[in-house]
Amino acid sequence: MKILLIYPDYPDTFWSFKHALKMIQKSAALPPLGLATIAAMLPASWEKKLVDMSIQPLKEKDILWADLVFISAMIVQRQSMHSTIELCHALGKKVVAGGPLVSTEPEEFDSVDYLVLNEGEVTLPQFLADLEKGTPKHIYTSGERPDITNLPVPDWSLIRMSKYSSMSIQYSRGCPFDCEFCDIVILNGHKPRTKTKDQVIRELDALYSHGWRGSVFFVDDNFIGSKNKIKQEILPAIIEWRKTKGQPPSLFTEASINLADDEELMTMMVKAGFDRVFIGIETPNEESLVECNKSQNKNRDLVAAVKKIQNFGMEVQGGFIVGFDNDPASIFKKQIEFIQKSGIVTAMVGLLNAPRGTRLYERLKKEDRLIEGFTGDNTDCSLNFVTKMKREDLIEGYQQILHSIYAPKAYYERITTFLKEFHPHYEIRISALKWAHIVGLFKSMWILGVMDKGRREFWKFILGVLVRRPKVFPLSLFLAAYGFHFRKVADKIGKGYCAIPIKVEADNR
């Protein structure tokens, strides 16, 4: 059987990094790890192709080649998902759909031939068994939280690695916390389920054997959700593995702010190669943290916690939200001040939305405040509930945050603030330099130093780095390129992108 696996296109958001990636001749930040894993779970005798629409166009000949099409997507890929399914059906192909989007909103995809929902370790074997017997059902679903120690290594042979800036690994699923707005616990549960240290090393070895020498993202919902196992098994194994590799990859992941409370853990992560960590800060407003049950962030000096992690050698990337019921009119100024003071260069600020199935969704439903229009993109202003703050004021304040923190002067000042706290525990290997890096260097310098509107601030910043801390020049240029992308997206939001009409349900009018 011939199987085509399709990953729909990803819209241009802060998370796409498209404008920055063009400078280094990359098309996407991360590969479709879920589909690569599903491919490894399919019969070895089947022929497989994978098309990631973020790096290559989907061609009719690819669809016509296939006997069956598998497709998976996140919520933000909804529009591309629908159009891709329609195209496959128009060409007479049956579609198997799964992943976060379909699992949370299966009724929206009832036209799909086979819905394989929830966690694939449970439902995919059921579908494959019925398919072999010629009796596949329309929908397969399960509430089981399976053991993930039997998962195969993703099929990296299907991935065009040269098109991505990073590769990815999943070590665990689930998060012990219960933030009201988060759908992670809906998809993966509260209790972290983990792979073994041998699995993690096999997956790192697989990437290395395929020639990958770039960064690797541990995509876990919360990498430190099971601290004891991380400290006693996983990190020691990675540290030893790195010693056997001449050019081991740098690593980054997602974690909760209580990482700052464990100096031993931070030290081990840095030794294992982690130099970046994304943390959900959400808001400096204590009442809003209480509202959304962000217990791990409450009653602590968040700026001090961020700086401590930076000081140990990890860049903190932060997620921020505005639109909580308890947000005061001053929240926009407070967010700007916090972001600048903390030195969080990559500050992902979005508007609050209520994903299907979350406790926030259920609360707003009871309060008769839900509206249509959730796109999964928290930067496009498609609010799916009636906010306590006037909608126009909220959007205007949101735009104010973006244009303040990503203005060239403020952005480069924030990198400088970060570098004062950051003490990297790695050396820049000149021997690892490739032609693509040289091309990327000159392209970045041309765009940022000549073409960009912030060129004056760029030269002031980068020359200062070269004089005072030349060893962090590559990182500084990397962050400067990110800023170019963020400004592009912020400019789009400021040019009517947020002026999206919303349809309010009749009982909410």
C-alpha positions in Angstrom: 0.0 0.0 0.0 1.2 3.5 -0.8 0.7 6.1 2.0 1.0 9.8 1.7 1.4 11.7 5.0 0.5 15.4 4.8 1.2 18.2 7.3 -0.9 21.2 6.5 0.6 24.7 6.0 1.4 26.8 9.1 0.2 30.4 9.0 2.6 33.3 9.5 2.6 33.8 13.2 5.3 34.6 15.9 5.8 30.8 16.1 6.5 30.3 12.4 9.8 32.3 12.5 9.4 32.4 8.7 11.0 35.8 8.1 14.0 34.9 10.3 14.4 31.4 8.8 14.8 32.9 5.3 18.0 34.5 6.3 19.6 31.1 7.0 17.9 29.4 4.0 15.5 27.3 6.1 11.8 26.9 5.4 10.4 25.8 8.8 11.4 25.7 12.4 10.5 22.1 13.2 9.5 18.9 11.4 6.1 17.1 11.9 7.3 14.8 14.6 3.8 13.3 15.1 3.6 12.2 11.4 7.2 10.9 11.4 6.3 8.8 14.5 3.0 7.5 12.9 5.0 6.6 9.8 7.2 4.4 11.9 4.1 2.6 13.4 2.8 1.7 9.9 3.7 -1.7 8.3 7.3 -1.6 7.1 6.2 -3.1 3.7 4.1 0.0 2.9 5.6 2.7 0.7 5.5 6.1 2.4 5.9 9.8 1.4 5.6 12.8 3.7 4.7 16.3 2.5 5.1 19.2 4.9 3.3 22.0 3.2 5.4 24.6 5.2 8.5 23.5 3.1 7.1 22.3 -0.1 3.8 22.6 -2.1 1.4 19.7 -2.1 1.1 18.4 -5.7 -1.8 16.6 -7.2 0.5 13.9 -8.5 1.5 13.1 -4.9 -2.1 12.6 -3.9 -2.9 10.5 -7.0 0.2 8.3 -6.2 -1.3 7.3 -2.8 -3.7 4.6 -1.9 -4.5 6.3 1.4 -3.8 9.8 2.8 -2.9 10.4 6.4 -3.2 14.0 7.7 -2.6 15.5 11.1 -2.7 19.1 12.3 -2.7 21.5 15.2 -5.6 23.9 15.7 -3.7 26.8 14.1 -3.5 24.8 10.9 -7.3 24.5 10.6 -7.8 26.4 7.3 -5.1 24.5 5.5 -6.4 21.2 6.9 -9.9 21.8 5.5 -8.6 22.7 2.0 -6.2 19.8 1.9 -8.9 17.3 2.8 -11.2 18.8 0.2 -8.5 18.4 -2.5 -7.8 14.8 -1.5 -11.5 14.0 -1.7 -11.9 15.8 -5.1 -9.1 13.5 -6.4 -10.9 10.5 -5.2 -8.7 9.6 -2.2 -9.8 8.5 1.2 -8.4 10.3 4.2 -7.3 9.2 7.6 -7.2 12.2 10.0 -5.8 12.5 13.6 -3.8 14.8 15.8 -4.7 17.6 18.3 -7.1 19.5 16.0 -9.3 16.6 15.0 -9.2 15.0 18.4 -10.6 18.1 20.1 -13.1 19.0 17.4 -14.1 15.7 15.6 -17.5 16.9 14.7 -16.0 19.6 12.4 -14.3 16.8 10.4 -17.2 14.4 10.0 -16.6 14.3 6.2 -13.2 12.7 6.7 -13.4 9.0 5.9 -11.5 7.7 9.0 -11.0 9.6 12.2 -8.2 8.1 14.3 -8.4 10.2 17.5 -6.7 10.7 20.8 -3.3 8.9 21.3 -2.2 6.9 18.3 -0.7 4.1 20.3 -4.2 3.0 21.2 -6.4 3.9 18.2 -4.0 3.5 15.2 -3.5 -0.3 15.7 -7.3 -0.7 16.0 -7.8 1.1 12.7 -4.9 -0.9 11.0 -6.4 -4.2 12.1 -9.8 -3.3 10.7 -8.3 -1.9 7.5 -6.5 -5.3 6.9 -9.8 -7.1 7.4 -11.6 -4.7 5.0 -13.9 -3.3 7.7 -12.5 0.0 8.8 -14.9 2.2 10.9 -15.5 5.9 10.6 -14.2 6.8 14.0 -11.7 5.4 16.5 -11.5 7.0 19.9 -10.2 6.2 23.4 -9.7 7.9 26.7 -6.7 5.6 27.6 -3.4 7.2 28.6 -1.0 4.6 27.1 2.5 3.8 28.2 4.9 5.5 25.8 7.9 3.3 26.4 7.0 1.2 23.4 7.0 4.0 20.8 9.3 3.5 17.9 12.0 5.9 16.8 10.4 8.4 14.3 11.0 7.6 10.6 13.5 10.4 9.8 14.1 9.1 6.3 10.9 10.8 5.3 12.1 14.2 6.5 14.0 16.7 4.4 16.2 17.8 7.4 18.1 20.5 5.5 14.8 22.5 5.3 14.5 22.8 9.1 16.3 24.9 11.7 15.8 22.3 14.4 14.8 18.7 14.9 12.6 17.4 17.7 12.2 14.6 20.3 9.4 13.9 22.7 10.4 12.5 26.1 7.2 12.9 28.0 3.5 13.6 27.8 1.3 15.4 30.3 1.7 18.2 32.9 1.2 18.1 36.6 -0.3 21.6 36.7 -3.9 22.6 35.9 -3.9 26.0 34.2 -7.5 26.9 33.3 -6.8 27.9 29.7 -4.5 25.0 28.8 -5.6 22.1 26.7 -2.5 20.0 27.4 -4.1 18.1 30.2 -7.2 17.5 28.0 -5.0 15.9 25.3 -2.3 14.3 27.4 -3.4 14.2 31.0 -2.0 15.4 34.4 0.3 12.6 35.2 3.6 12.8 33.2 4.3 9.7 31.2 7.9 9.3 30.2 10.1 7.3 27.9 13.2 5.5 29.1 16.7 6.8 29.0 17.5 4.2 26.4 14.7 5.4 24.2 15.9 9.0 24.4 19.5 8.0 23.5 18.2 5.9 20.6 16.3 8.9 19.3 19.3 11.2 19.7 21.5 8.6 17.9 19.0 8.3 15.1 19.1 12.1 14.4 22.9 12.0 14.7 23.2 9.1 12.3 21.1 10.9 9.8 23.7 13.7 9.8 21.9 16.2 12.0 24.2 18.5 13.9 21.9 21.4 14.7 19.7 22.0 17.7 17.1 19.5 19.0 13.8 20.6 20.6 12.4 18.4 23.4 8.7 19.1 22.7 7.4 18.0 26.1 4.5 19.8 27.6 6.7 20.3 30.7 10.2 18.7 30.5 10.6 18.8 34.3 7.1 17.4 35.1 8.9 14.4 36.6 11.9 16.0 38.2 13.4 12.9 39.9 13.5 10.8 36.7 15.0 13.7 34.8 17.8 14.2 37.3 18.5 10.6 38.1 18.2 9.0 34.7 17.6 11.2 31.6 20.0 14.1 32.1 22.9 11.8 33.2 22.4 9.6 30.1 22.4 12.6 27.8 25.5 14.1 29.4 27.4 10.8 28.9 26.0 10.5 25.3 27.4 14.0 24.5 30.9 12.9 25.5 30.9 10.3 22.7 30.0 12.9 20.0 32.4 15.2 18.4 29.7 17.8 17.6 26.7 17.2 19.9 23.6 19.2 19.3 22.4 22.0 21.5 19.0 21.3 23.2 16.0 23.3 24.2 12.6 22.6 25.7 9.6 23.8 27.6 9.4 23.9 31.4 7.6 25.6 34.3 9.0 28.5 36.2 9.8 26.3 39.3 12.9 25.2 37.3 14.5 28.3 38.9 14.0 26.7 42.4 16.4 23.7 41.6 20.0 24.7 41.0 21.1 21.1 40.7 18.6 20.6 37.9 19.6 23.7 36.0 23.3 22.8 36.3 22.6 19.3 34.9 20.4 20.6 32.0 23.2 23.0 31.0 25.8 20.2 31.1 23.4 18.1 28.9 23.4 20.9 26.3 20.2 22.8 27.1 20.7 26.5 26.3 17.1 27.6 25.8 13.8 27.0 27.7 10.3 28.3 27.0 8.3 29.1 30.1 4.7 30.2 30.4 5.0 33.5 32.4 1.5 34.6 31.2 1.1 37.8 33.3 2.8 39.9 36.0 -0.7 40.5 37.5 -1.2 38.3 40.6 -5.0 38.4 40.4 -4.9 37.1 36.9 -2.6 34.2 37.9 -5.0 33.3 40.6 -7.9 33.4 38.1 -6.3 31.0 35.7 -4.9 28.8 38.4 -1.3 29.3 37.4 -0.2 28.1 40.8 3.5 27.6 40.0 3.8 31.3 39.1 2.0 32.8 42.1 3.7 34.4 45.0 7.1 34.6 43.5 9.4 37.2 42.0 9.1 36.2 38.4 11.8 38.6 37.1 14.3 37.2 39.6 13.4 33.7 38.7 13.9 34.4 35.0 17.3 36.1 35.6 18.4 33.1 37.7 17.7 30.7 34.9 19.5 33.0 32.4 22.5 33.3 34.8 22.8 29.5 34.8 23.3 29.6 31.0 19.8 29.1 29.5 17.9 31.7 27.5 14.4 32.1 28.8 11.7 32.4 26.1 8.4 33.5 27.5 4.7 33.1 26.8 2.5 36.0 27.8 -1.3 36.5 27.7 -3.6 39.4 28.0 -7.4 39.3 28.2 -8.0 37.7 31.7 -11.1 38.9 33.5 -8.9 40.3 36.2 -6.6 42.3 33.9 -6.6 45.9 34.9 -6.4 48.8 32.4 -2.7 49.1 33.3 -1.9 45.5 32.3 -0.5 46.5 28.9 2.1 48.9 30.5 2.9 46.2 33.1 3.5 43.6 30.5 5.8 45.9 28.6 7.7 46.8 31.7 8.1 43.2 32.8 9.3 42.0 29.5 11.9 44.7 29.2 13.1 44.3 32.8 13.3 40.5 32.6 15.4 40.5 29.4 13.1 37.9 27.8 14.0 38.5 24.2 11.6 36.0 22.6 8.4 37.2 24.3 5.4 35.5 22.7 2.4 37.7 23.6 -1.1 36.6 22.7 -4.7 37.2 23.5 -6.5 34.8 25.8 -8.7 32.2 24.0 -10.6 29.2 25.3 -9.7 25.9 23.5 -12.4 23.3 23.4 -12.6 21.1 26.5 -10.5 23.3 28.8 -11.8 24.4 32.2 -11.8 27.9 30.8 -14.1 26.9 27.9 -16.5 25.1 30.3 -16.6 28.1 32.7 -17.3 30.6 29.9 -19.9 28.3 28.5 -21.7 28.3 31.8 -21.4 32.1 31.9 -22.9 32.3 28.4 -19.9 34.1 27.1 -18.6 31.8 24.3 -18.6 33.0 20.7 -17.6 31.5 17.5 -14.3 32.0 15.7 -11.5 30.2 17.5 -8.6 29.8 15.0 -5.9 28.6 17.3 -3.8 31.7 16.4 -3.8 33.9 19.5 -2.3 36.8 17.5 -5.1 37.3 15.0 -7.6 38.7 17.5 -10.2 36.1 16.8 -11.4 36.1 20.4 -13.8 33.3 21.1 -15.5 34.7 24.2 -16.9 38.0 25.5 -14.2 39.7 27.4 -14.7 41.7 30.6 -12.5 44.5 29.2 -14.0 46.3 26.2 -12.9 44.4 23.1 -11.6 47.4 21.3 -9.5 48.5 24.3 -8.1 45.0 24.7 -7.0 44.8 21.0 -5.6 48.3 21.1 -3.6 47.5 24.2 -2.4 44.2 22.7 -1.1 46.0 19.7 0.5 48.6 21.9 2.5 45.8 23.7 3.7 44.3 20.4 4.8 47.5 18.8 6.5 48.6 22.0 8.5 45.4 22.8 9.4 44.7 19.1 10.4 48.3 18.2 14.1 48.1 17.2 15.4 50.2 20.1 13.5 48.4 22.8 14.2 45.0 21.3 18.0 45.5 21.1 18.0 46.9 24.6 16.3 43.7 25.8 18.9 41.6 24.2 21.6 43.6 26.0 19.7 43.2 29.3 19.6 39.4 28.6 23.3 39.2 27.7 24.2 40.8 31.0 22.7 37.9 32.9 23.5 35.1 30.4 26.6 33.0 31.0 26.8 30.3 28.3 28.5 27.0 29.2 29.5 26.1 25.7 32.2 27.0 23.1 31.6 28.2 19.6 33.2 25.6 17.3 34.7 27.3 14.3 35.3 23.9 12.7 31.6 23.3 12.6 31.1 26.3 10.3 29.6 25.4 6.9 29.0 27.4 3.7 25.3 27.8 4.6 26.4 29.5 7.8 28.6 32.0 5.9 25.8 32.7 3.4 23.3 33.2 6.4 25.8 35.5 8.1 26.1 37.9 5.2 22.4 37.7 4.3 21.4 38.5 7.9 23.9 41.4 8.1 22.5 42.8 4.8 18.9 42.6 5.8 19.3 43.8 9.4 22.1 46.3 8.8 21.0 47.8 5.5 17.4 46.9 4.6 15.6 46.9 7.9 14.1 50.0 9.4 16.0 49.3 12.6 19.4 49.3 11.0 20.8 52.2 13.1 19.9 50.4 16.3 21.2 47.1 14.9 24.7 48.5 14.2 24.9 50.2 17.6 24.0 46.9 19.2 26.1 44.5 17.2 29.2 46.6 17.2 28.9 46.8 21.0 28.7 43.0 21.1 31.8 42.6 19.0 33.8 45.0 21.2 32.6 43.7 24.6 31.5 40.1 24.2 32.6 38.7 20.8 32.0 35.1 21.9 28.2 35.7 21.9 28.2 37.3 18.5 26.5 34.3 16.8 23.7 34.2 19.5 23.3 38.0 19.3 22.9 37.9 15.5 20.5 34.9 15.9 18.3 36.9 18.3 18.5 40.0 16.1 17.1 37.9 13.2 14.3 36.8 15.4 13.5 40.4 16.1 13.1 41.0 12.3 10.6 38.3 12.1 8.7 39.5 15.2 8.5 43.0 13.7 7.1 41.7 10.5 4.3 39.9 12.3 3.7 42.8 14.6 3.4 45.2 11.7 0.9 42.9 10.1 -1.2 42.9 13.3 -1.1 46.7 13.3 -2.4 47.0 9.7 -5.9 45.7 10.1 -5.0 42.0 10.7 -6.9 42.2 14.0 -10.0 43.8 12.4 -11.6 40.4 12.0 -15.4 40.4 12.4 -16.7 37.9 14.9 -20.0 36.1 14.8 -21.8 36.1 18.1 -24.2 33.2 18.8 -27.8 34.3 19.1 -28.0 33.7 22.9 -25.0 35.9 23.5 -26.1 38.9 21.5 
